[in-house]
Amino acid sequence: MKNLFAVNFAENTITASKTTLKKASVPNSPEYKALMKLMKQNPTFTIEEKKIKEATGKKTYEGLNKAFIEKYISIQSNADDLNKQYAKATEMGKFPLVRKWFLNTFKNFNLEEAKKEIEQDALRKISAASAEKQSKVVDMPAAANQ
């Protein structure tokens, strides 16, 4: 059995992961038995959940999926060239490769700014469509002579 619990004699604690502590809550499980043995040997110790270190400075791209990439490419000035590269990247591998190509192509990519750009492009198209609709004048058919 691997080490499920860490005993810290300096701080008088028994430390385990959240999963191990959950398993130890089931009576007669191997984790429960191991914890009871440790508690019997060290009755004054407290039990603590292991703290997970959070990664700092790591950029995450939640929401960056194929549909979003396709929308973002479509609003670029060189969309045709980018679409060809995107198609080639999708042929060559799965989405992680496509995402890597995308992030290498668009250095300093910011997901929030990209969402705003896509939104602005959509609003521009809506405005253009309504302006075009208003500029069209429909001629009334001439009254038929009797």
C-alpha positions as CSV (number, residue, x, y, z in Angstrom):
1,M,0.0,0.0,0.0
2,K,1.3,3.4,-0.9
3,N,1.7,6.2,1.7
4,L,-1.8,7.6,2.1
5,F,-1.1,9.7,5.1
6,A,1.8,12.0,6.0
7,V,2.6,12.4,9.7
8,N,4.2,15.7,10.7
9,F,5.7,15.4,14.2
10,A,6.7,19.1,14.3
11,E,3.1,20.3,13.9
12,N,1.4,17.3,15.4
13,T,-0.7,16.6,12.3
14,I,-1.7,13.7,10.1
15,T,-2.2,15.0,6.5
16,A,-4.1,13.3,3.6
17,S,-5.6,14.2,0.3
18,K,-9.3,15.0,0.1
19,T,-9.9,11.7,-1.7
20,T,-8.1,9.6,0.9
21,L,-10.0,11.3,3.7
22,K,-13.3,10.6,1.9
23,K,-12.3,6.9,1.5
24,A,-11.2,6.8,5.2
25,S,-14.8,7.9,6.2
26,V,-16.0,4.4,5.2
27,P,-15.6,2.0,8.1
28,N,-13.5,-1.1,7.5
29,S,-11.9,0.4,4.3
30,P,-8.1,0.1,4.1
31,E,-7.8,3.8,4.4
32,Y,-10.0,3.8,7.6
33,K,-7.9,1.1,9.2
34,A,-4.7,2.9,8.4
35,L,-6.0,6.2,9.8
36,M,-7.3,4.5,13.0
37,K,-3.9,2.9,13.5
38,L,-2.1,6.3,13.1
39,M,-4.6,7.9,15.4
40,K,-4.1,5.2,18.0
41,Q,-0.3,5.7,17.8
42,N,-0.6,9.5,17.9
43,P,-3.7,10.4,19.9
44,T,-2.9,14.1,20.2
45,F,-2.5,14.7,16.5
46,T,-5.1,16.5,14.4
47,I,-6.1,15.4,10.9
48,E,-5.7,17.9,8.0
49,E,-6.6,17.9,4.4
50,K,-3.6,18.3,2.1
51,K,-3.5,21.8,0.6
52,I,-3.1,21.9,-3.2
53,K,-0.7,24.5,-4.6
54,E,-2.4,26.6,-7.2
55,A,-0.5,27.5,-10.3
56,T,0.2,31.2,-10.6
57,G,0.6,33.0,-13.8
58,K,-0.8,30.2,-15.9
59,K,-3.0,31.4,-18.7
60,T,-6.2,29.5,-19.2
61,Y,-8.3,29.6,-22.3
62,E,-11.7,28.4,-21.1
63,G,-14.1,28.8,-23.9
64,L,-11.5,28.6,-26.6
65,N,-13.1,25.8,-28.7
66,K,-13.3,25.1,-32.5
67,A,-16.5,27.2,-32.9
68,F,-14.8,30.2,-31.2
69,I,-11.6,29.8,-33.3
70,E,-13.7,29.7,-36.5
71,K,-15.6,32.9,-35.5
72,Y,-12.4,34.7,-34.6
73,I,-10.7,33.7,-37.8
74,S,-13.7,34.9,-39.9
75,I,-13.3,38.5,-38.6
76,Q,-9.6,38.8,-39.5
77,S,-8.5,40.7,-42.6
78,N,-6.6,37.6,-43.9
79,A,-9.4,35.2,-43.1
80,D,-9.0,33.1,-46.3
81,D,-5.3,32.4,-45.6
82,L,-6.0,31.6,-41.9
83,N,-8.9,29.3,-42.9
84,K,-6.5,27.3,-45.0
85,Q,-4.0,27.0,-42.2
86,Y,-6.8,26.1,-39.8
87,A,-8.0,23.4,-42.1
88,K,-4.5,22.0,-42.4
89,A,-4.1,22.1,-38.6
90,T,-7.4,20.2,-38.1
91,E,-6.3,17.6,-40.6
92,M,-3.0,17.0,-38.9
93,G,-4.2,16.4,-35.4
94,K,-6.7,16.8,-32.6
95,F,-7.8,20.0,-30.9
96,P,-4.7,20.5,-28.7
97,L,-2.6,20.8,-31.9
98,V,-5.2,23.2,-33.4
99,R,-5.2,25.3,-30.2
100,K,-1.4,25.4,-30.2
101,W,-1.4,26.6,-33.8
102,F,-4.0,29.2,-33.0
103,L,-2.1,30.6,-30.0
104,N,1.2,30.6,-32.0
105,T,-0.5,32.4,-34.9
106,F,-2.1,35.0,-32.6
107,K,0.6,36.1,-30.2
108,N,-0.6,38.0,-27.2
109,F,-4.1,36.5,-27.7
110,N,-6.6,37.7,-25.0
111,L,-9.9,35.8,-24.9
112,E,-11.9,38.7,-23.4
113,E,-10.7,41.1,-26.1
114,A,-11.4,38.5,-28.8
115,K,-15.0,38.1,-27.5
116,K,-15.4,41.9,-27.7
117,E,-14.0,42.0,-31.2
118,I,-16.4,39.2,-32.4
119,E,-19.3,41.1,-30.7
120,Q,-18.3,44.4,-32.4
121,D,-18.1,42.6,-35.8
122,A,-21.6,41.2,-35.3
123,L,-23.0,44.6,-34.3
124,R,-21.3,46.1,-37.4
125,K,-23.0,43.5,-39.6
126,I,-26.4,44.1,-38.0
127,S,-26.0,47.9,-38.5
128,A,-24.9,47.4,-42.1
129,A,-27.8,45.1,-42.9
130,S,-30.4,47.5,-41.4
131,A,-28.8,50.5,-43.3
132,E,-29.0,48.5,-46.5
133,K,-32.6,47.6,-45.9
134,Q,-33.5,51.3,-45.3
135,S,-31.7,52.5,-48.4
136,K,-33.7,50.2,-50.7
137,V,-36.7,52.1,-52.0
138,V,-39.6,50.0,-53.3
139,D,-41.4,51.6,-56.2
140,M,-45.1,51.4,-56.1
141,P,-46.6,49.7,-59.2
142,A,-48.2,52.3,-61.5
143,A,-51.9,52.3,-61.4
144,A,-53.4,50.4,-64.3
145,N,-55.1,52.6,-66.9
146,Q,-58.7,51.7,-67.6
